[in-house]
Amino acid sequence: MITRRGLNRTLLHRQSLLERSDPPVTAMVERLVGLQAQEPFSAYYGLWSRLRDFAPDDLGDLLTDRTVVRAPLHRATIHLVTAADHARIEPLLRDMLRRRFTSSPFKAVLPGLDLEEFTATARGLLVEQPRTRADLGRALAERWPDRDPDSLGAAASYLLAVVQIPPRGVWGRSGRATWAAADDWLGALGSEGDLEEFLRRYLAAFGPATVKDMTLWSGLTRLKDVVRGMDLAVVHDDQGRELVDLPGAPLIDPDTPAPVRFLPEFDNLLIGHDDRTRVISDEDYRRGIVIGGKPTLLVDGFVHGVWSLKDGLDVQIFRPLTDAQREDVLEEGTRLLKFAGGSQDVRITPA
């Protein structure tokens, strides 16, 4: 059996949040099977919390030279992955992305649309030049004038393999979400993926976990039979649930100290499981901070508050801190401000 606190420490270890580590940025991005990157700069803070001596240009340069890329992947949300992982992962998620569009607010554009002609036309427009979704929709509406341009642009970003290109997501720069055809930007698309390997990598970064956890994290369905056919270890949590894990994967002592960490919006740690109580209490989850995409503060391994940067660092705590915890929050907050630049003022207040 593994307790909730044991699950917490094991997850922090696998996410490099118990102790910062030294791999190259690309290795960390692949270790985490991508970083959620819906917000343009969230991945920088996620990597800063996990890597020693991380500087913004360490990631910005990789985006500019196309070694890493931002693309709709897990759960049809924008993820930061290496170009190599895009080739491995995108084929596995391709059908899911298309199914997600059929339940989107833009689905009314589909009836009567020749999808093969549509995706070929959209790809041609993006190869001609990268475009925002609005610009792409207007260009597609010249061919399909009876369709809503916004819906056409949205359809292209779901039904065609696309990426968001720099300067979007490059530290210190700004830019509208501009899309390119993935095969044109990266050189080629992957032809097929290894689903079992994908799930093993998930367990290496997020396990132990349930099939429901894997489903929520990836957006894929019908995983139960796949998991049943894999050679995996089985553990039970203190609620009696069955979780699977990689054979021989370390389970961390629940009494291991966990340092203060500042996590960005939608950090992987908070959205990698169906049952999130290993990192956030039900009470705190009901505050809406995960769904609402607020940056979170970890104290003793669990969500303890939220933070924001504006003329310094504002930290709102949900419960009182001990004197030692308060000192740790101030010290880590000062490091965060040094990384982000600007005022060095850390303000801690009740939420």
C-alpha positions as CSV (number, residue, x, y, z in Angstrom):
1,M,0.0,0.0,0.0
2,I,1.1,3.6,-0.6
3,T,-0.3,6.5,1.3
4,R,-1.4,9.8,-0.1
5,R,1.7,11.4,1.3
6,G,3.8,8.6,-0.3
7,L,2.1,9.3,-3.6
8,N,2.9,13.0,-3.1
9,R,6.6,12.5,-2.5
10,T,6.9,10.0,-5.3
11,L,5.3,12.3,-7.8
12,L,7.5,15.3,-6.7
13,H,10.6,13.1,-7.1
14,R,9.6,12.0,-10.6
15,Q,8.8,15.6,-11.6
16,S,12.2,16.8,-10.3
17,L,10.4,18.9,-7.7
18,L,12.0,17.4,-4.6
19,E,15.4,18.5,-5.8
20,R,16.4,20.4,-8.9
21,S,18.4,18.5,-11.4
22,D,21.0,19.2,-14.2
23,P,19.8,17.6,-17.5
24,P,19.7,19.6,-20.7
25,V,16.4,21.4,-21.2
26,T,15.4,19.0,-24.0
27,A,16.0,16.0,-21.7
28,M,13.7,17.5,-19.0
29,V,11.0,18.3,-21.5
30,E,11.1,14.7,-22.8
31,R,11.3,13.3,-19.2
32,L,8.0,15.1,-18.5
33,V,6.5,13.9,-21.8
34,G,6.0,17.6,-22.6
35,L,5.0,20.6,-20.6
36,Q,1.6,22.1,-20.6
37,A,2.1,25.5,-22.3
38,Q,-1.3,27.1,-22.9
39,E,0.1,30.2,-21.3
40,P,3.0,31.4,-23.5
41,F,5.6,31.7,-20.6
42,S,4.4,29.0,-18.1
43,A,6.9,26.4,-19.3
44,Y,9.8,28.8,-18.3
45,Y,8.6,28.8,-14.7
46,G,8.0,25.1,-14.8
47,L,11.5,24.4,-16.0
48,W,13.0,26.9,-13.5
49,S,11.4,25.0,-10.6
50,R,12.9,21.8,-11.9
51,L,16.4,22.7,-13.2
52,R,19.5,24.2,-11.6
53,D,20.9,27.3,-13.4
54,F,18.0,27.5,-15.9
55,A,18.0,30.8,-17.9
56,P,15.1,31.9,-20.2
57,D,17.3,31.8,-23.3
58,D,18.0,28.1,-22.6
59,L,14.4,27.5,-23.8
60,G,13.9,30.6,-26.0
61,D,16.8,29.6,-28.3
62,L,15.4,26.0,-28.6
63,L,12.0,27.4,-29.7
64,T,13.7,29.7,-32.3
65,D,15.8,27.0,-33.8
66,R,12.9,24.5,-33.8
67,T,14.4,22.0,-31.5
68,V,11.3,22.3,-29.3
69,V,7.9,23.3,-30.5
70,R,4.5,24.4,-29.1
71,A,1.6,22.3,-30.5
72,P,-1.9,21.1,-29.7
73,L,-1.3,17.6,-28.2
74,H,-2.4,16.2,-24.9
75,R,-6.1,16.9,-24.3
76,A,-6.0,19.1,-27.4
77,T,-4.2,21.8,-25.4
78,I,-0.9,23.5,-26.2
79,H,2.1,21.5,-25.1
80,L,5.8,22.2,-25.3
81,V,7.6,19.1,-26.7
82,T,10.8,18.4,-28.5
83,A,10.6,18.1,-32.3
84,A,11.6,14.4,-31.8
85,D,8.8,13.8,-29.4
86,H,6.3,15.6,-31.6
87,A,7.0,12.9,-34.2
88,R,6.4,10.2,-31.6
89,I,3.3,11.7,-29.8
90,E,1.3,13.5,-32.5
91,P,0.3,10.3,-34.4
92,L,-1.0,8.8,-31.2
93,L,-3.2,11.8,-30.5
94,R,-4.2,12.7,-34.0
95,D,-7.6,11.0,-34.0
96,M,-8.4,12.3,-30.5
97,L,-7.7,15.9,-31.7
98,R,-10.2,15.4,-34.5
99,R,-12.8,13.9,-32.2
100,R,-12.4,16.8,-29.8
101,F,-13.4,19.2,-32.6
102,T,-16.7,17.4,-33.1
103,S,-17.7,18.4,-29.6
104,S,-16.3,21.9,-29.8
105,P,-18.5,25.1,-30.2
106,F,-17.2,25.3,-33.8
107,K,-18.5,21.9,-34.9
108,A,-21.4,23.3,-36.9
109,V,-19.0,24.1,-39.7
110,L,-18.5,20.3,-40.5
111,P,-21.7,19.1,-42.2
112,G,-21.2,18.8,-45.9
113,L,-17.5,19.8,-45.7
114,D,-15.1,17.6,-47.7
115,L,-12.5,17.1,-45.0
116,E,-9.8,15.9,-47.4
117,E,-10.1,19.0,-49.6
118,F,-10.4,21.2,-46.5
119,T,-7.2,20.0,-44.8
120,A,-5.3,20.1,-48.1
121,T,-6.5,23.7,-48.7
122,A,-5.7,24.7,-45.1
123,R,-2.2,23.2,-45.3
124,G,-1.5,24.9,-48.5
125,L,-2.4,28.3,-47.0
126,L,-0.1,27.7,-44.0
127,V,2.8,26.5,-46.2
128,E,2.3,29.7,-48.2
129,Q,2.8,31.7,-45.0
130,P,2.1,31.1,-41.3
131,R,-1.2,32.7,-40.2
132,T,-3.2,33.5,-37.1
133,R,-6.4,31.5,-36.7
134,A,-8.5,34.5,-37.7
135,D,-6.4,35.2,-40.8
136,L,-6.5,31.5,-41.8
137,G,-10.3,31.5,-41.3
138,R,-10.8,34.5,-43.6
139,A,-8.6,32.9,-46.2
140,L,-10.6,29.6,-46.0
141,A,-13.8,31.5,-46.2
142,E,-12.9,32.6,-49.8
143,R,-13.2,29.0,-50.7
144,W,-16.2,28.3,-48.5
145,P,-18.0,31.6,-48.3
146,D,-21.1,30.1,-46.7
147,R,-19.2,29.0,-43.6
148,D,-18.3,31.0,-40.5
149,P,-14.6,32.1,-40.9
150,D,-13.9,31.7,-37.2
151,S,-15.2,28.2,-37.3
152,L,-13.1,27.4,-40.4
153,G,-9.9,28.7,-38.7
154,A,-10.6,26.6,-35.6
155,A,-11.4,23.5,-37.6
156,A,-8.0,23.8,-39.4
157,S,-6.1,23.9,-36.0
158,Y,-7.9,20.7,-34.9
159,L,-8.1,18.7,-38.1
160,L,-4.6,19.5,-39.4
161,A,-1.3,18.9,-37.6
162,V,-0.2,22.4,-36.7
163,V,2.3,24.2,-34.4
164,Q,2.5,27.7,-32.9
165,I,5.6,29.5,-34.1
166,P,7.9,32.1,-32.5
167,P,8.0,34.8,-31.4
168,R,5.0,33.3,-29.5
169,G,6.4,31.8,-26.4
170,V,9.9,33.3,-26.6
171,W,10.9,35.0,-23.3
172,G,11.0,38.8,-23.6
173,R,9.1,38.9,-26.9
174,S,5.5,38.8,-27.7
175,G,3.3,37.8,-30.7
176,R,-0.1,36.6,-31.6
177,A,-0.7,32.9,-31.8
178,T,0.5,32.2,-35.3
179,W,0.2,28.8,-36.8
180,A,2.2,26.8,-39.3
181,A,1.7,23.3,-40.8
182,A,3.7,20.9,-38.5
183,D,5.2,19.0,-41.4
184,D,6.4,22.2,-43.0
185,W,7.8,23.7,-39.8
186,L,9.5,20.5,-38.5
187,G,10.3,18.8,-41.8
188,A,8.1,15.7,-41.5
189,L,5.3,14.2,-39.4
190,G,5.6,11.0,-37.5
191,S,3.9,8.1,-39.2
192,E,2.9,6.1,-36.1
193,G,3.4,6.0,-32.4
194,D,4.0,3.4,-29.7
195,L,1.1,3.7,-27.3
196,E,2.5,1.4,-24.7
197,E,5.8,3.3,-24.6
198,F,3.8,6.5,-24.3
199,L,2.1,5.2,-21.2
200,R,5.3,3.9,-19.7
201,R,6.8,7.3,-20.1
202,Y,3.7,8.8,-18.4
203,L,4.2,6.4,-15.4
204,A,7.9,7.3,-15.2
205,A,6.9,11.0,-14.8
206,F,3.5,10.7,-13.0
207,G,3.1,7.2,-11.5
208,P,1.8,5.3,-9.8
209,A,-1.5,6.0,-11.5
210,T,-4.9,4.7,-12.5
211,V,-6.2,4.2,-16.0
212,K,-8.5,7.2,-15.4
213,D,-5.4,9.3,-14.6
214,M,-3.8,8.3,-17.9
215,T,-7.1,9.1,-19.7
216,L,-7.4,12.5,-18.2
217,W,-3.8,13.4,-18.8
218,S,-3.7,12.3,-22.5
219,G,-7.2,12.8,-23.7
220,L,-7.1,9.2,-25.0
221,T,-9.8,6.7,-24.3
222,R,-10.1,2.9,-24.2
223,L,-6.8,2.5,-22.4
224,K,-7.9,-0.2,-19.9
225,D,-7.2,-3.2,-22.2
226,V,-3.9,-1.6,-23.3
227,V,-2.8,-1.2,-19.7
228,R,-4.0,-4.7,-18.8
229,G,-1.7,-6.2,-21.5
230,M,1.4,-4.3,-20.3
231,D,3.9,-5.8,-17.8
232,L,3.3,-3.4,-14.9
233,A,3.5,-3.5,-11.1
234,V,0.4,-3.0,-9.0
235,V,0.1,-1.0,-5.8
236,H,-2.9,0.1,-3.8
237,D,-3.5,3.5,-2.2
238,D,-5.0,4.1,1.3
239,Q,-8.4,4.4,-0.4
240,G,-8.2,0.9,-1.7
241,R,-7.8,1.9,-5.3
242,E,-5.5,-0.1,-7.6
243,L,-2.7,1.8,-9.3
244,V,-0.2,0.6,-11.8
245,D,3.5,1.5,-12.1
246,L,6.7,0.6,-13.8
247,P,8.2,-2.5,-12.3
248,G,11.0,-1.6,-9.9
249,A,10.2,2.2,-10.0
250,P,11.1,3.8,-6.7
251,L,8.5,4.8,-4.2
252,I,9.7,7.7,-2.1
253,D,9.5,7.7,1.7
254,P,6.5,9.9,2.7
255,D,8.6,11.5,5.4
256,T,11.1,12.9,2.8
257,P,11.2,16.8,3.2
258,A,9.7,18.7,0.3
259,P,11.0,22.2,-0.5
260,V,8.8,25.2,-1.3
261,R,8.1,25.4,-5.0
262,F,6.4,28.1,-7.2
263,L,4.6,26.4,-10.1
264,P,3.1,28.1,-13.1
265,E,-0.5,28.0,-14.5
266,F,-1.7,24.5,-15.4
267,D,1.6,22.9,-14.3
268,N,1.9,19.2,-15.2
269,L,1.9,18.3,-11.5
270,L,-1.7,19.6,-11.1
271,I,-3.3,18.2,-14.2
272,G,-1.7,14.8,-14.6
273,H,-4.3,12.9,-12.6
274,D,-8.0,12.4,-12.3
275,D,-7.6,12.3,-8.5
276,R,-5.5,15.3,-7.6
277,T,-5.5,14.8,-3.9
278,R,-1.9,13.7,-4.0
279,V,-1.0,17.4,-4.5
280,I,-4.1,19.5,-3.7
281,S,-6.8,19.0,-1.1
282,D,-10.4,18.8,-2.2
283,E,-11.1,22.0,-0.3
284,D,-8.4,23.9,-2.2
285,Y,-9.4,22.3,-5.5
286,R,-12.9,23.7,-5.1
287,R,-11.3,27.2,-5.0
288,G,-11.1,26.8,-8.8
289,I,-7.4,27.6,-9.0
290,V,-6.5,24.6,-11.2
291,I,-9.3,25.0,-13.7
292,G,-8.8,28.8,-13.5
293,G,-5.1,28.5,-14.3
294,K,-3.6,30.3,-11.3
295,P,0.1,29.8,-10.5
296,T,0.3,27.8,-7.3
297,L,2.6,27.6,-4.2
298,L,3.7,24.3,-2.8
299,V,4.5,24.0,0.9
300,D,5.4,20.6,2.3
301,G,4.6,19.2,-1.1
302,F,1.0,20.3,-1.4
303,V,-0.8,23.4,-2.8
304,H,-0.8,26.0,0.0
305,G,-1.6,29.2,-1.9
306,V,-1.4,31.1,-5.2
307,W,1.0,33.8,-6.5
308,S,1.3,36.5,-9.1
309,L,4.0,38.8,-10.4
310,K,3.3,42.6,-10.6
311,D,5.7,45.1,-9.0
312,G,7.1,42.3,-7.0
313,L,5.7,38.9,-5.9
314,D,2.3,38.6,-4.3
315,V,1.8,35.3,-2.4
316,Q,-1.7,34.5,-1.1
317,I,-1.7,31.7,1.4
318,F,-4.7,29.5,2.2
319,R,-3.5,28.6,5.7
320,P,-1.0,30.0,8.2
321,L,2.7,29.3,7.7
322,T,5.1,28.3,10.4
323,D,8.0,30.6,10.9
324,A,10.3,28.2,9.1
325,Q,7.9,27.8,6.2
326,R,7.4,31.5,5.9
327,E,11.2,32.0,5.7
328,D,11.4,29.3,3.0
329,V,8.6,31.0,1.0
330,L,10.5,34.3,1.2
331,E,13.8,32.8,0.1
332,E,12.3,30.9,-2.8
333,G,10.2,33.9,-3.8
334,T,13.3,36.0,-3.9
335,R,14.9,33.5,-6.2
336,L,11.8,33.6,-8.4
337,L,12.0,37.4,-8.6
338,K,15.7,37.2,-9.6
339,F,14.8,34.8,-12.4
340,A,11.8,36.9,-13.6
341,G,13.5,40.3,-13.2
342,G,12.0,43.4,-11.6
343,S,11.3,44.4,-8.0
344,Q,12.6,42.1,-5.3
345,D,9.6,42.7,-2.9
346,V,7.8,39.5,-1.7
347,R,4.5,40.0,-0.1
348,I,2.7,37.2,1.8
349,T,-1.0,37.7,2.6
350,P,-4.0,35.5,3.5
351,A,-6.2,34.6,0.5
